[in-house]
Amino acid sequence: MRIRSVNVGRAVDAEWAGRLKRTAIDKRPVAGRVSVGGNGLAGDERADVTHHGHPDQAVYAYAREDYDWWESQLGRELRDGLFGENLTTVGVDVTGALLGERWRVGTAVLEVTGPRTPCAVFRNWMGEPGWVKRFTEAGRPGAYFRVIETGELGAGDEIEVLERPWPSVTIGEAFAAYHGDKELMRRVLAVPGLGEKWDRIAARVLGS
């Protein structure tokens, strides 16, 4: 299990980028060691800090194996960083990672906080028909992390899973809960240490 690519991006103006007309979804691989601070990677920006600026979304990881699957579905090559992830992984089941699971990557420690949910900016960036629906139905969302210990990391670093808490749910299950599975949402709420965001999502899904 290792990091294949470390990707960062700068915020740029773009007419297609939702109401804000600005986005940093275009992440590109960088060489060398990259510092990891409390709010993410050095050199990485976020245009929409309202929806993407929370510390629980400091780092986003996506599996190269899921990219390979998407290439077979879309019939085109997909480069590392295209989905806006900071870390492109190899050999780790990101969808199977547990909420609260902790990874050591380089000298940093990251904790899984939730799945990525597709938005209009992602849809417009990809330019694929029905992209939000297709991405949702595929159930390969990638995972967000908060930074537990700052440090540095780089391409080629091994991923060491330090802790897999129980009770918990996987990223795939949390993604299904977000999209309306009430039983899974009840299991999400039983996971200790979740942020207030999940309380708001639960109120929507469970109706209370």
N, C-alpha and C positions, 0 to 999 in steps of 0.2 A: 504494500500500500504506500503510495507516494504521491507527491505533487508533480504533475507533468508540466504545468505552466502557471506562472503568477501573472495576473493581468490587472492593469489599472487604466483609468480613463479620465479625461478632462471634460468638464461641462462645456457644451457648445450650443449655439442657437440652432434650432431646427423647426421649420414650420409644421412638420408632421408630429411634433412631440407634445401632443395634448394641449391643454389650456395654457400650460407654462411656456410652451414653445422653446424649451431648453432641456437638454438631456445629457447624461454621461454614460449611457448604456454601451457605447462603443469602447469596450475594454480591449487592450492590446498587451501581448506578452512583454515582459521586461526581463532583462538579464540581471544577474547578481543578487545580492541580499537586499531584502526589502524590510523596512521597519514596520512593526505592527503596534499601533497605538490603541488607546481605549476606544476609539471610534473608527478603526479600520486601518488600511494600508497607507503608508506614505505615498504621496503622489496620486492618490485616487480621490476623485471628487464625486459629489452627488448634486444634481441640479435641483431635484424635488426633495428638499429636506423634510417636508411635512410627511411624506409617505415613505421615504427611504432614509431618513436621517436618524432613526432611533438606534441607540447602542445595541439593541437586540438584532439589528441588521448590519452590524459592523463589517462582516465578511460573508460573502456568498460563494458557495462551492457547487460545482457541477461535475458529474462523472463523464470522462471521455467515452466510457462504454455506452452511456445514454446518448451522447452525440453520435456514436456509430450507428445506433438504432435509428436515430432520426435521419441520418443520411440515407438509410435504406428506405425510409418512408417518403422523404422529400425528393430523393433523386439528385441531390447536390452535395458538394462538400461543405462541411461546417467547421470553421477554424476554432481553435481554443479562444475563449473570451467572447464569442459571438453572442451568447445569451446574457452577457453582462456579468459573468461570474468573475470573482477575484482569484479563485483557485480552481484549476481544472485538475481533477484527480484521476488516478489509475489504480485499479485493483481494490477499490473500496465501494461497497454498496451504499451510496449516499441515501437512496430512498429507504433503505433499511436502518439508517442511523436513528437512534432514539432521542427524543426530546430530553435534554439534560446530559446527553453523552458528551464526554470531554476528549478532545484530541490534543496531543502535543505535536506541533509542526515546527521544525526548527527549535527555537527557544521560546516560542509563544504557546500559550494554552488557550484553546477555543472551546466554546460550549454551544451545542446545537440548541437553537431556539424555535425553529419552525420552518415550514416550507415556503418557497417562493410562490406567489400567486400572480398569474399573468395579467397585464394591464394593457391599456390602449397604446401606450408608447411601445411596449414590447411587440404588440401586434403590428403596428405600423413599421417598426424597424425590420421585422422579419419579412413583411410583404407576402405572406402566405395566406391563401383563402381560408377563412374560418380558423385562424391561428389560435385564438383564445380557447375556443371549444376543443380543438385538436390537442393542444397542450394540456388542458385540463383532463380530458378523457384518457390521455396516455399515462397519466399518473407518475411522471418522472420529473418532479418539480425542482430538484436540487434543494440545498439546505442553507439557511441563514445561521450565523453564529454570533455570539457575543464574545468579547475578549476578556478572558479571566486573568491571564498573565501576559503583559506586553513582552515583546522580544523582536526577533527577526526571523525571516524564512526566505526560501528561494526554491526555484525549480529543482527537482531531484530529491528534495527532502523527504524522508520517510514520515508516514503518518502513524503515530502511536496512539492507540485508543487507551486512554487512562482509566476511563470509568464508563460503564453502561448501567445507568440507574434502573431500579425497579421498585414500584410500578412505573411504567412509562408507555408511550406509544411510539411507533416509528414515524418517520417523516411522511411516508406514504399514507399511513393511517390518519395523521394529523391533517394532511391535505384533503382526504375524504371527509373528515370532520368539518373542516372549513366550508366545504361545499354541501353540507347538509346532513351528514350521517349523525343522527342524534346519539346513538349508543356510543360511537367512537368519541363524540364530543364529551360525553360524560366521563369517559376514560381519560381524555385530555385534562379535564378539570381536576382529576385525582392526582395528577403529576405535581409534585411539590416544586415551588420556586419559579413558576411561570409568571411572565409579566402581565400587566393589566390589560394588554391587548387581547389576550385570550378570554378575559372576562367579557369584553365587548363582543367578541365573535360568538361566544357561547350564548349571550343574550339574544343575538340575532337567530342563531340556529335553534335554540331551545324555546325561544319565545317568552323568556322571562329574564 
